[in-house]
Amino acid sequence: MSLADDVKLSIVAAVCTLVLITIPENIIHVQLDSASKYAPLLVFVFYLFLKDEEKNSILPWYLLIIYATAGVLILKTVNSFTNGTI
């Protein structure tokens, strides 16, 4: 992996974290716990520890960060609908 790939992945993780901080509080009106709020950054930290310079593709890590963000948002939205907080 090159340094440019690491920077791109960190930008994606930062943007997804900002989405998880702003959307639930301002649109869904729920508070996230810290593990849910910082899930994209946790995936990025796992990437930093598990990357292999020769044979690791960065595309699955992009998808994992985006899917983790979408999963947290979907689960919190469904949970707030079932609890009647929206």
Secondary structure, 3 states (H helix, E strand, C coil): CCHHHHHHHHHHHHHHHHHHHHHHHHHHCCCCCHHHHCHHHHHHHHHHHHCCCCCCCCHHHHHHHHHHHHHHHHHHHHHHHHHCCC
